[in-house]
Amino acid sequence: MPGAKMLRQVAGQMLASPACGCWTSAPLARFLATSPRQIPADANFHSGSFSGSDQTRILITGGLGQLGVGLANFLRKRFGKDNVILSDIRKPPDHIFHSGPFIYSDILDYKNLREIVVNNRITWLFHYSALLSAVGEANVPLARAVNITGLHNVLDVAAEHNLRLFVPSTIGAFGPTSPRNPTPDLCIQRPRTIYGVSKVHAELMGEYYHYRYGLDFRCLRYPGIISADSQPGGGTTDYAVRIFHDAIKNGKFECNLKSSTRLPMMYIDDCLRATLEVMEAPAESLSMRTYNVNAMSFTPEDLAQELLKHIPEFQITYNVDSVRQAIADSWPMNFDDSNARKDWGWKHDFDLPELVTTMLNSDTRVAQAN
């Protein structure tokens, strides 16, 4: 109890001090003061008897981000529209609101999250709420609250209610001291961004909850994800999405990374399929809880050359953003995903030529996204 008392005193001092300059003290105080969880030392959430159902009921947090809507549409085809609930703190556009169940969910509000899981009899939770790399560096206090405190709420709810939990990780979970070409599943990480640090934290906390409490935690480290259906979400690999929008609209593109910056990438269809496959994989087939997945690795110059085969007049120029470039230079150049391929049969469908052809053939969707 002395530790709890000290934390409350610190939270009170933060609330009272106008010199802090950030808003995170309020969520911290709320988290400390109102959290109903007190996990006993001998807790085992999976030992209890639950009145469960064989029907998969899914909640997606952060559903209006770069991947949430696509994942919801993909999962609804597999599990039925009414069994996949999209959630966010933002108001959804009409076409998303009418496409299937949507509810308000604030991952910093533990009680709200718990009520949603109980009232909707959720069995699977996909936790996509996060601030991405470049956005996170611009607002570290907010990234810390969303990416770390929000994760703790999700872990506790998932463990308490016997959920299967998926939390995406990222190439950003590695740092400049990690082996870069290729980067294996298990190696030194030491990221240099709050986004990367929070994702390493998520990987380790999820693994801890699995071994300590029996939580069915599953995680994939995504490469850069490319999709025609959504706008970029503030990440360092966003150039690989914007280049298609600008190529179709203007015939030219200004890239904020060096032409030789090599990063692992994946088309969204492969990403969504990998996510479902790891969630449906038998538990006994998983030799680890966090896997690399990959499809291709290319540079801005490689991508531009492939685009020129379809749009001969396309022009690319470079205006390097030093912050994003430093982030990219600390990330893997190529992912070793051999464990995913061996353990649960991962295999990608899209290489660079197929990616470019598919994106350009989706020009109607690209225009809609713009």
HELIX and SHEET records of a PDB file:
HELIX    1   1 PRO A    2  ALA A   16  1                                  15    
HELIX    2   2 SER A   25  THR A   34  1                                  10    
HELIX    3   3 PHE A   45  SER A   47  5                                   3    
HELIX    4   4 GLY A   68  PHE A   79  1                                  12    
HELIX    5   5 LYS A   81  ASN A   83  5                                   3    
HELIX    6   6 ASP A   94  PHE A   97  1                                   4    
HELIX    7   7 TYR A  110  ASN A  119  1                                  10    
HELIX    8   8 SER A  133  ALA A  138  1                                   6    
HELIX    9   9 VAL A  140  ARG A  144  1                                   5    
HELIX   10  10 ALA A  145  THR A  149  3                                   5    
HELIX   11  11 GLY A  150  GLU A  160  1                                  11    
HELIX   12  12 ILE A  171  ALA A  173  5                                   3    
HELIX   13  13 ILE A  194  TYR A  213  1                                  20    
HELIX   14  14 THR A  236  ASP A  238  5                                   3    
HELIX   15  15 TYR A  239  LYS A  249  1                                  11    
HELIX   16  16 ILE A  268  GLU A  280  1                                  13    
HELIX   17  17 ALA A  283  SER A  285  5                                   3    
HELIX   18  18 PRO A  300  LEU A  308  1                                   9    
HELIX   19  19 SER A  322  ASP A  329  1                                   8    
HELIX   20  20 SER A  338  TRP A  344  1                                   7    
HELIX   21  21 LEU A  352  ASN A  361  1                                  10    
HELIX   22  22 ASP A  363  ALA A  369  1                                   7    
SHEET    1   A 7 PHE A 102  TYR A 104  0                                        
SHEET    2   A 7 VAL A  84  ASP A  88  1                                        
SHEET    3   A 7 ILE A  58  THR A  61  1                                        
SHEET    4   A 7 TRP A 124  HIS A 127  1                                        
SHEET    5   A 7 ARG A 164  PHE A 166  1                                        
SHEET    6   A 7 ASP A 216  TYR A 222  1                                        
SHEET    7   A 7 SER A 169  THR A 170  1                                        
SHEET    1   B 7 PHE A 102  TYR A 104  0                                        
SHEET    2   B 7 VAL A  84  ASP A  88  1                                        
SHEET    3   B 7 ILE A  58  THR A  61  1                                        
SHEET    4   B 7 TRP A 124  HIS A 127  1                                        
SHEET    5   B 7 ARG A 164  PHE A 166  1                                        
SHEET    6   B 7 ASP A 216  TYR A 222  1                                        
SHEET    7   B 7 THR A 290  ASN A 292  1                                        
SHEET    1   C 3 GLY A 224  ILE A 226  0                                        
SHEET    2   C 3 LEU A 263  TYR A 267  1                                        
SHEET    3   C 3 MET A 296  PHE A 298 -1                                        
SHEET    1   D 2 LYS A 252  CYS A 255  0                                        
SHEET    2   D 2 GLN A 315  TYR A 318  1                                        
END                                                                             
